Amino acid sequence: MKTFVRYLRQEKGISQKDFAKQIGVTRQTISALENGRYNPSLLLAYKITKLLGCESIEEVFIFGPEDLE
């Protein structure tokens, strides 16, 4: 899954460490998420979306046909 997490997080000036702490995960989880190696749960995707100030999950996460397999 592709995301805009890194771009949106950096735009807000939040470090991976601080971002992770605010949503209750490790910095390694954020790194994996930003590099496309981790697909978040719906709850985590929702928390990330809200923390980044976005209104919909689709503004942050890009779902493609390969994600449905």
Predicted model as a PDB file, atoms N, CA, C, CB and O in Angstrom, pLDDT in the B-factor column:
MODEL        1                                                                  
ATOM      1  N   MET A   1       0.845  -1.177   0.000  1.00 81.00           N  
ATOM      2  CA  MET A   1       0.000   0.000   0.000  1.00 81.00           C  
ATOM      3  C   MET A   1       0.893   1.243   0.000  1.00 81.00           C  
ATOM      4  CB  MET A   1      -0.963  -0.003   1.224  1.00 81.00           C  
ATOM      5  O   MET A   1       1.885   1.311   0.725  1.00 81.00           O  
ATOM      6  N   LYS A   2       0.529   2.198  -0.806  1.00 89.00           N  
ATOM      7  CA  LYS A   2       1.261   3.458  -0.858  1.00 89.00           C  
ATOM      8  C   LYS A   2       0.585   4.461   0.073  1.00 89.00           C  
ATOM      9  CB  LYS A   2       1.330   4.009  -2.315  1.00 89.00           C  
ATOM     10  O   LYS A   2      -0.626   4.419   0.292  1.00 89.00           O  
ATOM     11  N   THR A   3       1.402   5.359   0.611  1.00 94.00           N  
ATOM     12  CA  THR A   3       0.842   6.360   1.517  1.00 94.00           C  
ATOM     13  C   THR A   3       1.484   7.725   1.291  1.00 94.00           C  
ATOM     14  CB  THR A   3       1.029   5.925   2.973  1.00 94.00           C  
ATOM     15  O   THR A   3       2.547   7.845   0.681  1.00 94.00           O  
ATOM     16  N   PHE A   4       0.809   8.737   1.800  1.00 96.00           N  
ATOM     17  CA  PHE A   4       1.362  10.089   1.847  1.00 96.00           C  
ATOM     18  C   PHE A   4       1.798  10.433   3.270  1.00 96.00           C  
ATOM     19  CB  PHE A   4       0.328  11.118   1.338  1.00 96.00           C  
ATOM     20  O   PHE A   4       2.009  11.604   3.586  1.00 96.00           O  
ATOM     21  N   VAL A   5       1.934   9.424   4.129  1.00 97.00           N  
ATOM     22  CA  VAL A   5       2.243   9.661   5.545  1.00 97.00           C  
ATOM     23  C   VAL A   5       3.531  10.462   5.695  1.00 97.00           C  
ATOM     24  CB  VAL A   5       2.362   8.327   6.302  1.00 97.00           C  
ATOM     25  O   VAL A   5       3.548  11.474   6.396  1.00 97.00           O  
ATOM     26  N   ARG A   6       4.601  10.028   5.051  1.00 97.00           N  
ATOM     27  CA  ARG A   6       5.887  10.726   5.204  1.00 97.00           C  
ATOM     28  C   ARG A   6       5.757  12.190   4.776  1.00 97.00           C  
ATOM     29  CB  ARG A   6       6.991  10.022   4.371  1.00 97.00           C  
ATOM     30  O   ARG A   6       6.174  13.091   5.504  1.00 97.00           O  
ATOM     31  N   TYR A   7       5.186  12.420   3.614  1.00 97.00           N  
ATOM     32  CA  TYR A   7       5.039  13.781   3.101  1.00 97.00           C  
ATOM     33  C   TYR A   7       4.210  14.647   4.058  1.00 97.00           C  
ATOM     34  CB  TYR A   7       4.384  13.756   1.709  1.00 97.00           C  
ATOM     35  O   TYR A   7       4.614  15.760   4.396  1.00 97.00           O  
ATOM     36  N   LEU A   8       3.069  14.145   4.487  1.00 97.00           N  
ATOM     37  CA  LEU A   8       2.185  14.920   5.363  1.00 97.00           C  
ATOM     38  C   LEU A   8       2.806  15.141   6.741  1.00 97.00           C  
ATOM     39  CB  LEU A   8       0.838  14.213   5.509  1.00 97.00           C  
ATOM     40  O   LEU A   8       2.667  16.214   7.329  1.00 97.00           O  
ATOM     41  N   ARG A   9       3.490  14.116   7.250  1.00 97.00           N  
ATOM     42  CA  ARG A   9       4.143  14.236   8.562  1.00 97.00           C  
ATOM     43  C   ARG A   9       5.251  15.286   8.502  1.00 97.00           C  
ATOM     44  CB  ARG A   9       4.722  12.868   9.018  1.00 97.00           C  
ATOM     45  O   ARG A   9       5.350  16.143   9.380  1.00 97.00           O  
ATOM     46  N   GLN A  10       6.079  15.216   7.466  1.00 97.00           N  
ATOM     47  CA  GLN A  10       7.172  16.174   7.327  1.00 97.00           C  
ATOM     48  C   GLN A  10       6.655  17.586   7.090  1.00 97.00           C  
ATOM     49  CB  GLN A  10       8.091  15.763   6.187  1.00 97.00           C  
ATOM     50  O   GLN A  10       7.240  18.559   7.567  1.00 97.00           O  
ATOM     51  N   GLU A  11       5.559  17.693   6.353  1.00 96.00           N  
ATOM     52  CA  GLU A  11       4.950  19.001   6.104  1.00 96.00           C  
ATOM     53  C   GLU A  11       4.535  19.665   7.416  1.00 96.00           C  
ATOM     54  CB  GLU A  11       3.732  18.861   5.173  1.00 96.00           C  
ATOM     55  O   GLU A  11       4.578  20.889   7.539  1.00 96.00           O  
ATOM     56  N   LYS A  12       4.136  18.858   8.389  1.00 96.00           N  
ATOM     57  CA  LYS A  12       3.737  19.379   9.697  1.00 96.00           C  
ATOM     58  C   LYS A  12       4.919  19.524  10.652  1.00 96.00           C  
ATOM     59  CB  LYS A  12       2.691  18.474  10.316  1.00 96.00           C  
ATOM     60  O   LYS A  12       4.762  20.031  11.763  1.00 96.00           O  
ATOM     61  N   GLY A  13       6.109  19.076  10.220  1.00 97.00           N  
ATOM     62  CA  GLY A  13       7.313  19.210  11.036  1.00 97.00           C  
ATOM     63  C   GLY A  13       7.357  18.261  12.223  1.00 97.00           C  
ATOM     64  O   GLY A  13       7.932  18.594  13.259  1.00 97.00           O  
ATOM     65  N   ILE A  14       6.759  17.088  12.087  1.00 97.00           N  
ATOM     66  CA  ILE A  14       6.723  16.107  13.173  1.00 97.00           C  
ATOM     67  C   ILE A  14       7.737  15.003  12.876  1.00 97.00           C  
ATOM     68  CB  ILE A  14       5.286  15.512  13.349  1.00 97.00           C  
ATOM     69  O   ILE A  14       7.745  14.449  11.777  1.00 97.00           O  
ATOM     70  N   SER A  15       8.582  14.684  13.838  1.00 97.00           N  
ATOM     71  CA  SER A  15       9.549  13.599  13.660  1.00 97.00           C  
ATOM     72  C   SER A  15       8.836  12.253  13.709  1.00 97.00           C  
ATOM     73  CB  SER A  15      10.655  13.663  14.742  1.00 97.00           C  
ATOM     74  O   SER A  15       7.723  12.144  14.225  1.00 97.00           O  
ATOM     75  N   GLN A  16       9.488  11.236  13.167  1.00 97.00           N  
ATOM     76  CA  GLN A  16       8.910   9.888  13.238  1.00 97.00           C  
ATOM     77  C   GLN A  16       8.688   9.478  14.686  1.00 97.00           C  
ATOM     78  CB  GLN A  16       9.822   8.865  12.530  1.00 97.00           C  
ATOM     79  O   GLN A  16       7.662   8.885  15.019  1.00 97.00           O  
ATOM     80  N   LYS A  17       9.643   9.791  15.541  1.00 98.00           N  
ATOM     81  CA  LYS A  17       9.557   9.419  16.954  1.00 98.00           C  
ATOM     82  C   LYS A  17       8.345  10.070  17.620  1.00 98.00           C  
ATOM     83  CB  LYS A  17      10.845   9.820  17.693  1.00 98.00           C  
ATOM     84  O   LYS A  17       7.576   9.395  18.305  1.00 98.00           O  
ATOM     85  N   ASP A  18       8.173  11.363  17.426  1.00 98.00           N  
ATOM     86  CA  ASP A  18       7.047  12.072  18.039  1.00 98.00           C  
ATOM     87  C   ASP A  18       5.712  11.621  17.447  1.00 98.00           C  
ATOM     88  CB  ASP A  18       7.212  13.583  17.861  1.00 98.00           C  
ATOM     89  O   ASP A  18       4.720  11.485  18.163  1.00 98.00           O  
ATOM     90  N   PHE A  19       5.698  11.395  16.149  1.00 98.00           N  
ATOM     91  CA  PHE A  19       4.484  10.934  15.478  1.00 98.00           C  
ATOM     92  C   PHE A  19       4.063   9.579  16.038  1.00 98.00           C  
ATOM     93  CB  PHE A  19       4.703  10.844  13.949  1.00 98.00           C  
ATOM     94  O   PHE A  19       2.896   9.359  16.361  1.00 98.00           O  
ATOM     95  N   ALA A  20       5.029   8.682  16.144  1.00 98.00           N  
ATOM     96  CA  ALA A  20       4.760   7.341  16.675  1.00 98.00           C  
ATOM     97  C   ALA A  20       4.217   7.415  18.096  1.00 98.00           C  
ATOM     98  CB  ALA A  20       6.034   6.485  16.645  1.00 98.00           C  
ATOM     99  O   ALA A  20       3.259   6.722  18.441  1.00 98.00           O  
ATOM    100  N   LYS A  21       4.827   8.247  18.906  1.00 98.00           N  
ATOM    101  CA  LYS A  21       4.395   8.383  20.303  1.00 98.00           C  
ATOM    102  C   LYS A  21       2.955   8.885  20.387  1.00 98.00           C  
ATOM    103  CB  LYS A  21       5.331   9.340  21.065  1.00 98.00           C  
ATOM    104  O   LYS A  21       2.178   8.418  21.220  1.00 98.00           O  
ATOM    105  N   GLN A  22       2.606   9.824  19.535  1.00 97.00           N  
ATOM    106  CA  GLN A  22       1.264  10.412  19.563  1.00 97.00           C  
ATOM    107  C   GLN A  22       0.172   9.429  19.162  1.00 97.00           C  
ATOM    108  CB  GLN A  22       1.213  11.610  18.653  1.00 97.00           C  
ATOM    109  O   GLN A  22      -0.971   9.562  19.599  1.00 97.00           O  
ATOM    110  N   ILE A  23       0.513   8.442  18.332  1.00 96.00           N  
ATOM    111  CA  ILE A  23      -0.516   7.476  17.929  1.00 96.00           C  
ATOM    112  C   ILE A  23      -0.345   6.117  18.601  1.00 96.00           C  
ATOM    113  CB  ILE A  23      -0.495   7.299  16.426  1.00 96.00           C  
ATOM    114  O   ILE A  23      -1.137   5.204  18.366  1.00 96.00           O  
ATOM    115  N   GLY A  24       0.687   5.978  19.438  1.00 97.00           N  
ATOM    116  CA  GLY A  24       0.838   4.766  20.238  1.00 97.00           C  
ATOM    117  C   GLY A  24       1.484   3.577  19.546  1.00 97.00           C  
ATOM    118  O   GLY A  24       1.130   2.428  19.811  1.00 97.00           O  
ATOM    119  N   VAL A  25       2.440   3.855  18.652  1.00 97.00           N  
ATOM    120  CA  VAL A  25       3.199   2.785  18.006  1.00 97.00           C  
ATOM    121  C   VAL A  25       4.682   3.107  18.117  1.00 97.00           C  
ATOM    122  CB  VAL A  25       2.776   2.609  16.512  1.00 97.00           C  
ATOM    123  O   VAL A  25       5.053   4.147  18.662  1.00 97.00           O  
ATOM    124  N   THR A  26       5.539   2.214  17.599  1.00 98.00           N  
ATOM    125  CA  THR A  26       6.981   2.471  17.628  1.00 98.00           C  
ATOM    126  C   THR A  26       7.407   3.287  16.411  1.00 98.00           C  
ATOM    127  CB  THR A  26       7.766   1.145  17.680  1.00 98.00           C  
ATOM    128  O   THR A  26       6.689   3.361  15.414  1.00 98.00           O  
ATOM    129  N   ARG A  27       8.567   3.889  16.508  1.00 98.00           N  
ATOM    130  CA  ARG A  27       9.130   4.620  15.381  1.00 98.00           C  
ATOM    131  C   ARG A  27       9.365   3.669  14.212  1.00 98.00           C  
ATOM    132  CB  ARG A  27      10.446   5.321  15.786  1.00 98.00           C  
ATOM    133  O   ARG A  27       9.208   4.058  13.054  1.00 98.00           O  
ATOM    134  N   GLN A  28       9.740   2.426  14.508  1.00 98.00           N  
ATOM    135  CA  GLN A  28       9.977   1.436  13.468  1.00 98.00           C  
ATOM    136  C   GLN A  28       8.691   1.147  12.678  1.00 98.00           C  
ATOM    137  CB  GLN A  28      10.528   0.141  14.086  1.00 98.00           C  
ATOM    138  O   GLN A  28       8.739   0.903  11.472  1.00 98.00           O  
ATOM    139  N   THR A  29       7.555   1.175  13.361  1.00 97.00           N  
ATOM    140  CA  THR A  29       6.277   0.974  12.685  1.00 97.00           C  
ATOM    141  C   THR A  29       6.028   2.097  11.690  1.00 97.00           C  
ATOM    142  CB  THR A  29       5.126   0.896  13.704  1.00 97.00           C  
ATOM    143  O   THR A  29       5.587   1.851  10.567  1.00 97.00           O  
ATOM    144  N   ILE A  30       6.309   3.321  12.098  1.00 97.00           N  
ATOM    145  CA  ILE A  30       6.122   4.467  11.201  1.00 97.00           C  
ATOM    146  C   ILE A  30       7.062   4.355  10.010  1.00 97.00           C  
ATOM    147  CB  ILE A  30       6.361   5.801  11.951  1.00 97.00           C  
ATOM    148  O   ILE A  30       6.657   4.602   8.874  1.00 97.00           O  
ATOM    149  N   SER A  31       8.300   3.988  10.256  1.00 97.00           N  
ATOM    150  CA  SER A  31       9.260   3.820   9.171  1.00 97.00           C  
ATOM    151  C   SER A  31       8.782   2.760   8.186  1.00 97.00           C  
ATOM    152  CB  SER A  31      10.637   3.446   9.727  1.00 97.00           C  
ATOM    153  O   SER A  31       8.817   2.984   6.976  1.00 97.00           O  
ATOM    154  N   ALA A  32       8.342   1.620   8.681  1.00 97.00           N  
ATOM    155  CA  ALA A  32       7.856   0.544   7.818  1.00 97.00           C  
ATOM    156  C   ALA A  32       6.622   0.991   7.036  1.00 97.00           C  
ATOM    157  CB  ALA A  32       7.531  -0.709   8.650  1.00 97.00           C  
ATOM    158  O   ALA A  32       6.483   0.678   5.854  1.00 97.00           O  
ATOM    159  N   LEU A  33       5.750   1.706   7.683  1.00 96.00           N  
ATOM    160  CA  LEU A  33       4.533   2.212   7.037  1.00 96.00           C  
ATOM    161  C   LEU A  33       4.886   3.168   5.901  1.00 96.00           C  
ATOM    162  CB  LEU A  33       3.626   2.921   8.066  1.00 96.00           C  
ATOM    163  O   LEU A  33       4.343   3.068   4.801  1.00 96.00           O  
ATOM    164  N   GLU A  34       5.799   4.090   6.180  1.00 96.00           N  
ATOM    165  CA  GLU A  34       6.194   5.080   5.177  1.00 96.00           C  
ATOM    166  C   GLU A  34       6.930   4.452   3.998  1.00 96.00           C  
ATOM    167  CB  GLU A  34       7.067   6.140   5.813  1.00 96.00           C  
ATOM    168  O   GLU A  34       6.931   5.004   2.898  1.00 96.00           O  
ATOM    169  N   ASN A  35       7.550   3.309   4.225  1.00 94.00           N  
ATOM    170  CA  ASN A  35       8.294   2.632   3.164  1.00 94.00           C  
ATOM    171  C   ASN A  35       7.501   1.511   2.496  1.00 94.00           C  
ATOM    172  CB  ASN A  35       9.576   2.073   3.722  1.00 94.00           C  
ATOM    173  O   ASN A  35       8.049   0.741   1.708  1.00 94.00           O  
ATOM    174  N   GLY A  36       6.208   1.424   2.812  1.00 90.00           N  
ATOM    175  CA  GLY A  36       5.346   0.448   2.169  1.00 90.00           C  
ATOM    176  C   GLY A  36       5.537  -0.985   2.602  1.00 90.00           C  
ATOM    177  O   GLY A  36       5.127  -1.907   1.897  1.00 90.00           O  
ATOM    178  N   ARG A  37       6.160  -1.187   3.763  1.00 93.00           N  
ATOM    179  CA  ARG A  37       6.392  -2.542   4.265  1.00 93.00           C  
ATOM    180  C   ARG A  37       5.398  -2.952   5.348  1.00 93.00           C  
ATOM    181  CB  ARG A  37       7.796  -2.654   4.805  1.00 93.00           C  
ATOM    182  O   ARG A  37       5.509  -4.040   5.913  1.00 93.00           O  
ATOM    183  N   TYR A  38       4.431  -2.091   5.638  1.00 93.00           N  
ATOM    184  CA  TYR A  38       3.474  -2.374   6.706  1.00 93.00           C  
ATOM    185  C   TYR A  38       2.124  -1.787   6.339  1.00 93.00           C  
ATOM    186  CB  TYR A  38       3.965  -1.807   8.061  1.00 93.00           C  
ATOM    187  O   TYR A  38       2.027  -0.618   5.967  1.00 93.00           O  
ATOM    188  N   ASN A  39       1.087  -2.596   6.444  1.00 92.00           N  
ATOM    189  CA  ASN A  39      -0.277  -2.127   6.221  1.00 92.00           C  
ATOM    190  C   ASN A  39      -0.948  -1.956   7.570  1.00 92.00           C  
ATOM    191  CB  ASN A  39      -1.079  -3.113   5.317  1.00 92.00           C  
ATOM    192  O   ASN A  39      -1.064  -2.919   8.328  1.00 92.00           O  
ATOM    193  N   PRO A  40      -1.391  -0.753   7.882  1.00 94.00           N  
ATOM    194  CA  PRO A  40      -1.980  -0.497   9.201  1.00 94.00           C  
ATOM    195  C   PRO A  40      -3.384  -1.082   9.324  1.00 94.00           C  
ATOM    196  CB  PRO A  40      -2.023   1.003   9.473  1.00 94.00           C  
ATOM    197  O   PRO A  40      -4.078  -1.311   8.333  1.00 94.00           O  
ATOM    198  N   SER A  41      -3.774  -1.312  10.567  1.00 95.00           N  
ATOM    199  CA  SER A  41      -5.161  -1.699  10.826  1.00 95.00           C  
ATOM    200  C   SER A  41      -6.038  -0.489  10.503  1.00 95.00           C  
ATOM    201  CB  SER A  41      -5.365  -2.180  12.325  1.00 95.00           C  
ATOM    202  O   SER A  41      -5.542   0.627  10.346  1.00 95.00           O  
ATOM    203  N   LEU A  42      -7.320  -0.721  10.409  1.00 94.00           N  
ATOM    204  CA  LEU A  42      -8.249   0.372  10.138  1.00 94.00           C  
ATOM    205  C   LEU A  42      -8.191   1.415  11.254  1.00 94.00           C  
ATOM    206  CB  LEU A  42      -9.684  -0.166   9.982  1.00 94.00           C  
ATOM    207  O   LEU A  42      -8.221   2.615  10.985  1.00 94.00           O  
ATOM    208  N   LEU A  43      -8.108   0.961  12.500  1.00 96.00           N  
ATOM    209  CA  LEU A  43      -8.027   1.880  13.634  1.00 96.00           C  
ATOM    210  C   LEU A  43      -6.764   2.736  13.559  1.00 96.00           C  
ATOM    211  CB  LEU A  43      -8.058   1.103  14.955  1.00 96.00           C  
ATOM    212  O   LEU A  43      -6.823   3.946  13.775  1.00 96.00           O  
ATOM    213  N   LEU A  44      -5.630   2.119  13.256  1.00 97.00           N  
ATOM    214  CA  LEU A  44      -4.380   2.876  13.148  1.00 97.00           C  
ATOM    215  C   LEU A  44      -4.441   3.853  11.971  1.00 97.00           C  
ATOM    216  CB  LEU A  44      -3.180   1.917  12.983  1.00 97.00           C  
ATOM    217  O   LEU A  44      -3.992   4.992  12.093  1.00 97.00           O  
ATOM    218  N   ALA A  45      -4.985   3.422  10.850  1.00 97.00           N  
ATOM    219  CA  ALA A  45      -5.123   4.314   9.693  1.00 97.00           C  
ATOM    220  C   ALA A  45      -5.993   5.515  10.056  1.00 97.00           C  
ATOM    221  CB  ALA A  45      -5.728   3.557   8.484  1.00 97.00           C  
ATOM    222  O   ALA A  45      -5.706   6.638   9.642  1.00 97.00           O  
ATOM    223  N   TYR A  46      -7.042   5.285  10.817  1.00 97.00           N  
ATOM    224  CA  TYR A  46      -7.933   6.372  11.253  1.00 97.00           C  
ATOM    225  C   TYR A  46      -7.180   7.347  12.166  1.00 97.00           C  
ATOM    226  CB  TYR A  46      -9.177   5.797  11.990  1.00 97.00           C  
ATOM    227  O   TYR A  46      -7.287   8.561  11.999  1.00 97.00           O  
ATOM    228  N   LYS A  47      -6.423   6.816  13.127  1.00 97.00           N  
ATOM    229  CA  LYS A  47      -5.647   7.677  14.040  1.00 97.00           C  
ATOM    230  C   LYS A  47      -4.642   8.529  13.273  1.00 97.00           C  
ATOM    231  CB  LYS A  47      -4.911   6.824  15.092  1.00 97.00           C  
ATOM    232  O   LYS A  47      -4.496   9.722  13.537  1.00 97.00           O  
ATOM    233  N   ILE A  48      -3.952   7.905  12.321  1.00 97.00           N  
ATOM    234  CA  ILE A  48      -2.964   8.615  11.515  1.00 97.00           C  
ATOM    235  C   ILE A  48      -3.634   9.727  10.713  1.00 97.00           C  
ATOM    236  CB  ILE A  48      -2.233   7.641  10.574  1.00 97.00           C  
ATOM    237  O   ILE A  48      -3.143  10.854  10.664  1.00 97.00           O  
ATOM    238  N   THR A  49      -4.748   9.397  10.094  1.00 97.00           N  
ATOM    239  CA  THR A  49      -5.494  10.373   9.297  1.00 97.00           C  
ATOM    240  C   THR A  49      -5.888  11.580  10.131  1.00 97.00           C  
ATOM    241  CB  THR A  49      -6.739   9.730   8.692  1.00 97.00           C  
ATOM    242  O   THR A  49      -5.702  12.716   9.697  1.00 97.00           O  
ATOM    243  N   LYS A  50      -6.427  11.353  11.317  1.00 97.00           N  
ATOM    244  CA  LYS A  50      -6.868  12.448  12.181  1.00 97.00           C  
ATOM    245  C   LYS A  50      -5.684  13.275  12.671  1.00 97.00           C  
ATOM    246  CB  LYS A  50      -7.654  11.901  13.375  1.00 97.00           C  
ATOM    247  O   LYS A  50      -5.756  14.504  12.692  1.00 97.00           O  
ATOM    248  N   LEU A  51      -4.591  12.611  13.067  1.00 96.00           N  
ATOM    249  CA  LEU A  51      -3.420  13.329  13.559  1.00 96.00           C  
ATOM    250  C   LEU A  51      -2.813  14.208  12.465  1.00 96.00           C  
ATOM    251  CB  LEU A  51      -2.373  12.341  14.084  1.00 96.00           C  
ATOM    252  O   LEU A  51      -2.279  15.279  12.754  1.00 96.00           O  
ATOM    253  N   LEU A  52      -2.893  13.766  11.230  1.00 97.00           N  
ATOM    254  CA  LEU A  52      -2.361  14.542  10.113  1.00 97.00           C  
ATOM    255  C   LEU A  52      -3.312  15.641   9.655  1.00 97.00           C  
ATOM    256  CB  LEU A  52      -2.051  13.628   8.956  1.00 97.00           C  
ATOM    257  O   LEU A  52      -2.984  16.418   8.758  1.00 97.00           O  
ATOM    258  N   GLY A  53      -4.496  15.704  10.273  1.00 96.00           N  
ATOM    259  CA  GLY A  53      -5.445  16.766   9.950  1.00 96.00           C  
ATOM    260  C   GLY A  53      -6.216  16.534   8.670  1.00 96.00           C  
ATOM    261  O   GLY A  53      -6.746  17.476   8.081  1.00 96.00           O  
ATOM    262  N   CYS A  54      -6.282  15.287   8.236  1.00 97.00           N  
ATOM    263  CA  CYS A  54      -7.023  14.956   7.018  1.00 97.00           C  
ATOM    264  C   CYS A  54      -8.420  14.483   7.389  1.00 97.00           C  
ATOM    265  CB  CYS A  54      -6.280  13.871   6.191  1.00 97.00           C  
ATOM    266  O   CYS A  54      -8.649  14.005   8.500  1.00 97.00           O  
ATOM    267  N   GLU A  55      -9.351  14.619   6.453  1.00 95.00           N  
ATOM    268  CA  GLU A  55     -10.733  14.246   6.719  1.00 95.00           C  
ATOM    269  C   GLU A  55     -11.062  12.821   6.319  1.00 95.00           C  
ATOM    270  CB  GLU A  55     -11.650  15.178   6.011  1.00 95.00           C  
ATOM    271  O   GLU A  55     -11.984  12.221   6.873  1.00 95.00           O  
ATOM    272  N   SER A  56     -10.317  12.264   5.356  1.00 95.00           N  
ATOM    273  CA  SER A  56     -10.615  10.896   4.942  1.00 95.00           C  
ATOM    274  C   SER A  56      -9.338  10.078   4.818  1.00 95.00           C  
ATOM    275  CB  SER A  56     -11.376  10.891   3.613  1.00 95.00           C  
ATOM    276  O   SER A  56      -8.269  10.610   4.518  1.00 95.00           O  
ATOM    277  N   ILE A  57      -9.465   8.797   5.050  1.00 95.00           N  
ATOM    278  CA  ILE A  57      -8.332   7.876   4.962  1.00 95.00           C  
ATOM    279  C   ILE A  57      -7.744   7.900   3.552  1.00 95.00           C  
ATOM    280  CB  ILE A  57      -8.765   6.441   5.342  1.00 95.00           C  
ATOM    281  O   ILE A  57      -6.537   7.733   3.378  1.00 95.00           O  
ATOM    282  N   GLU A  58      -8.590   8.107   2.555  1.00 93.00           N  
ATOM    283  CA  GLU A  58      -8.129   8.118   1.173  1.00 93.00           C  
ATOM    284  C   GLU A  58      -7.188   9.283   0.876  1.00 93.00           C  
ATOM    285  CB  GLU A  58      -9.313   8.172   0.241  1.00 93.00           C  
ATOM    286  O   GLU A  58      -6.460   9.243  -0.116  1.00 93.00           O  
ATOM    287  N   GLU A  59      -7.187  10.310   1.708  1.00 95.00           N  
ATOM    288  CA  GLU A  59      -6.248  11.422   1.533  1.00 95.00           C  
ATOM    289  C   GLU A  59      -4.838  11.023   1.944  1.00 95.00           C  
ATOM    290  CB  GLU A  59      -6.703  12.638   2.343  1.00 95.00           C  
ATOM    291  O   GLU A  59      -3.867  11.666   1.544  1.00 95.00           O  
ATOM    292  N   VAL A  60      -4.720   9.965   2.741  1.00 96.00           N  
ATOM    293  CA  VAL A  60      -3.436   9.544   3.300  1.00 96.00           C  
ATOM    294  C   VAL A  60      -2.951   8.224   2.692  1.00 96.00           C  
ATOM    295  CB  VAL A  60      -3.547   9.406   4.816  1.00 96.00           C  
ATOM    296  O   VAL A  60      -1.758   8.047   2.449  1.00 96.00           O  
ATOM    297  N   PHE A  61      -3.877   7.313   2.453  1.00 94.00           N  
ATOM    298  CA  PHE A  61      -3.524   5.968   1.994  1.00 94.00           C  
ATOM    299  C   PHE A  61      -4.077   5.717   0.596  1.00 94.00           C  
ATOM    300  CB  PHE A  61      -4.053   4.903   2.975  1.00 94.00           C  
ATOM    301  O   PHE A  61      -5.218   6.071   0.300  1.00 94.00           O  
ATOM    302  N   ILE A  62      -3.257   5.101  -0.265  1.00 89.00           N  
ATOM    303  CA  ILE A  62      -3.627   4.809  -1.637  1.00 89.00           C  
ATOM    304  C   ILE A  62      -3.819   3.307  -1.771  1.00 89.00           C  
ATOM    305  CB  ILE A  62      -2.554   5.332  -2.635  1.00 89.00           C  
ATOM    306  O   ILE A  62      -2.864   2.538  -1.665  1.00 89.00           O  
ATOM    307  N   PHE A  63      -5.053   2.898  -2.003  1.00 79.00           N  
ATOM    308  CA  PHE A  63      -5.364   1.489  -2.169  1.00 79.00           C  
ATOM    309  C   PHE A  63      -5.405   1.152  -3.641  1.00 79.00           C  
ATOM    310  CB  PHE A  63      -6.696   1.134  -1.494  1.00 79.00           C  
ATOM    311  O   PHE A  63      -6.015   1.870  -4.434  1.00 79.00           O  
ATOM    312  N   GLY A  64      -4.752   0.055  -4.011  1.00 71.00           N  
ATOM    313  CA  GLY A  64      -4.779  -0.399  -5.387  1.00 71.00           C  
ATOM    314  C   GLY A  64      -5.256  -1.841  -5.458  1.00 71.00           C  
ATOM    315  O   GLY A  64      -5.463  -2.475  -4.423  1.00 71.00           O  
ATOM    316  N   PRO A  65      -5.430  -2.357  -6.647  1.00 69.00           N  
ATOM    317  CA  PRO A  65      -5.900  -3.732  -6.816  1.00 69.00           C  
ATOM    318  C   PRO A  65      -4.998  -4.757  -6.117  1.00 69.00           C  
ATOM    319  CB  PRO A  65      -5.994  -4.061  -8.293  1.00 69.00           C  
ATOM    320  O   PRO A  65      -5.474  -5.778  -5.622  1.00 69.00           O  
ATOM    321  N   GLU A  66      -3.690  -4.472  -6.084  1.00 67.00           N  
ATOM    322  CA  GLU A  66      -2.757  -5.402  -5.444  1.00 67.00           C  
ATOM    323  C   GLU A  66      -2.988  -5.508  -3.931  1.00 67.00           C  
ATOM    324  CB  GLU A  66      -1.321  -4.964  -5.716  1.00 67.00           C  
ATOM    325  O   GLU A  66      -2.597  -6.498  -3.312  1.00 67.00           O  
ATOM    326  N   ASP A  67      -3.616  -4.499  -3.342  1.00 61.00           N  
ATOM    327  CA  ASP A  67      -3.881  -4.510  -1.908  1.00 61.00           C  
ATOM    328  C   ASP A  67      -5.060  -5.417  -1.553  1.00 61.00           C  
ATOM    329  CB  ASP A  67      -4.150  -3.096  -1.418  1.00 61.00           C  
ATOM    330  O   ASP A  67      -5.255  -5.748  -0.383  1.00 61.00           O  
ATOM    331  N   LEU A  68      -5.829  -5.811  -2.532  1.00 57.00           N  
ATOM    332  CA  LEU A  68      -6.999  -6.637  -2.292  1.00 57.00           C  
ATOM    333  C   LEU A  68      -6.702  -8.128  -2.404  1.00 57.00           C  
ATOM    334  CB  LEU A  68      -8.086  -6.264  -3.254  1.00 57.00           C  
ATOM    335  O   LEU A  68      -7.575  -8.959  -2.149  1.00 57.00           O  
ATOM    336  N   GLU A  69      -5.492  -8.463  -2.780  1.00 64.00           N  
ATOM    337  CA  GLU A  69      -5.126  -9.883  -2.943  1.00 64.00           C  
ATOM    338  C   GLU A  69      -4.729 -10.511  -1.636  1.00 64.00           C  
ATOM    339  CB  GLU A  69      -3.991 -10.034  -3.936  1.00 64.00           C  
ATOM    340  O   GLU A  69      -4.394 -11.695  -1.596  1.00 64.00           O  
TER     341      GLU A  69                                                      
ENDMDL                                                                          
END                                                                             
